[in-house]
């Protein structure tokens, strides 16, 4: 039962380091100070849209060596929309199923990685220790889940490939999620996001030559290199900070950051994030 895995190709769902943003900014700046936790996003597959919820907080820890066993729990929706996703009136029932599954597997030490819904089906992915019993934990749920016939499959996934390839956002989606959270943080502090202000961007590269080639192309787009660093962690030890005046309205800002991410990738490096002070009007 590899339904979920077969929806995506490795190329579609791989997430290179270039897509990850820095989370080290101070509270006064726009870049998020803490990693993203649970997020929802959508992908496109051969069977239509796929709605995914994933715990990105696991990214820095995965794979967990003591949780090498993947358990997939899958069932059909009661009534799916024409695009294969659930109707709004089924949301409460689906949330209850998720809560029951999590509570039932918690005593076995299960780590819940996320879920995916597509083509009238939903699949939950849990990681457990080798030899952990799943059937006895789920059997008592049968009377409470009479509307859903559970299919359970266990497989070895010591590298947590399913988490990375099936649940994790694509590079552009991850960049959007990071940008959105940062902009929302500014908005909550009363920032006038449509007002242009200096925005600093960070990128890093495996060599000084790659860094300088990137900086030259970025300068042609109006980005001023304001700092260089040669002591970063491998593999990208050569960093550069760029600055340009831009509004931080989400769509505009995301266009800027993704453009820089693509440019950094073409030079073998990584776009590491952005930051900006708050700007208020009146």
HUZIVEN-V809059 format. One record per residue. N is the residue number from 1. RES is the residue in one letter. OMEGA is omega in whole degrees, 0 to 359 (none if undefined). Layout:
BEGIN
<<N/RES/OMEGA> <N/RES/OMEGA>>
END
This chain:
BEGIN
<<1/X/182> <2/X/184> <3/X/185> <4/X/181> <5/X/183> <6/X/179> <7/X/189> <8/X/171> <9/X/179> <10/X/182> <11/X/182> <12/X/191> <13/X/178> <14/X/182> <15/X/181> <16/X/180> <17/X/181> <18/X/181> <19/X/185> <20/X/183> <21/X/177> <22/X/178> <23/X/186> <24/X/184> <25/X/179> <26/X/181> <27/X/182> <28/X/183> <29/X/187> <30/X/185> <31/X/185> <32/X/183> <33/X/182> <34/X/182> <35/X/174> <36/X/176> <37/X/178> <38/X/177> <39/X/175> <40/X/177> <41/X/180> <42/X/174> <43/X/175> <44/X/181> <45/X/178> <46/X/181> <47/X/179> <48/X/182> <49/X/177> <50/X/177> <51/X/187> <52/X/168> <53/X/186> <54/X/177> <55/X/181> <56/X/177> <57/X/178> <58/X/187> <59/X/182> <60/X/182> <61/X/187> <62/X/358> <63/X/175> <64/X/186> <65/X/180> <66/X/176> <67/X/185> <68/X/188> <69/X/179> <70/X/175> <71/X/177> <72/X/177> <73/X/190> <74/X/177> <75/X/179> <76/X/173> <77/X/177> <78/X/177> <79/X/180> <80/X/172> <81/X/181> <82/X/179> <83/X/177> <84/X/179> <85/X/186> <86/X/171> <87/X/182> <88/X/184> <89/X/175> <90/X/186> <91/X/182> <92/X/180> <93/X/180> <94/X/177> <95/X/179> <96/X/177> <97/X/181> <98/X/180> <99/X/181> <100/X/179> <101/X/180> <102/X/180> <103/X/182> <104/X/183> <105/X/181> <106/X/180> <107/X/178> <108/X/179> <109/X/182> <110/X/173> <111/X/183> <112/X/183> <113/X/180> <114/X/181> <115/X/176> <116/X/181> <117/X/180> <118/X/173> <119/X/177> <120/X/182> <121/X/175> <122/X/179> <123/X/177> <124/X/181> <125/X/178> <126/X/173> <127/X/184> <128/X/175> <129/X/177> <130/X/178> <131/X/179> <132/X/182> <133/X/181> <134/X/183> <135/X/180> <136/X/179> <137/X/183> <138/X/184> <139/X/181> <140/X/181> <141/X/187> <142/X/180> <143/X/181> <144/X/182> <145/X/184> <146/X/181> <147/X/184> <148/X/177> <149/X/184> <150/X/169> <151/X/184> <152/X/176> <153/X/176> <154/X/180> <155/X/177> <156/X/177> <157/X/184> <158/X/179> <159/X/181> <160/X/180> <161/X/180> <162/X/177> <163/X/183> <164/X/191> <165/X/185> <166/X/186> <167/X/188> <168/X/178> <169/X/170> <170/X/181> <171/X/183> <172/X/179> <173/X/178> <174/X/178> <175/X/178> <176/X/181> <177/X/179> <178/X/178> <179/X/182> <180/X/181> <181/X/180> <182/X/180> <183/X/178> <184/X/177> <185/X/176> <186/X/181> <187/X/179> <188/X/179> <189/X/176> <190/X/182> <191/X/173> <192/X/191> <193/X/180> <194/X/182> <195/X/178> <196/X/178> <197/X/177> <198/X/176> <199/X/180> <200/X/180> <201/X/179> <202/X/175> <203/X/182> <204/X/191> <205/X/181> <206/X/180> <207/X/177> <208/X/181> <209/X/178> <210/X/179> <211/X/184> <212/X/177> <213/X/176> <214/X/183> <215/X/180> <216/X/179> <217/X/179> <218/X/179> <219/X/178> <220/X/177> <221/X/176> <222/X/179> <223/X/181> <224/X/173> <225/X/184> <226/X/178> <227/X/175> <228/X/180> <229/X/180> <230/X/187> <231/X/180> <232/X/180> <233/X/177> <234/X/7> <235/X/184> <236/X/186> <237/X/185> <238/X/186> <239/X/176> <240/X/174> <241/X/179> <242/X/178> <243/X/172> <244/X/176> <245/X/178> <246/X/165> <247/X/178> <248/X/169> <249/X/196> <250/X/185> <251/X/178> <252/X/184> <253/X/180> <254/X/175> <255/X/179> <256/X/185> <257/X/180> <258/X/175> <259/X/177> <260/X/178> <261/X/179> <262/X/179> <263/X/178> <264/X/180> <265/X/179> <266/X/178> <267/X/176> <268/X/183> <269/X/184> <270/X/171> <271/X/189> <272/X/176> <273/X/183> <274/X/176> <275/X/181> <276/X/172> <277/X/179> <278/X/177> <279/X/181> <280/X/176> <281/X/175> <282/X/none>>
END
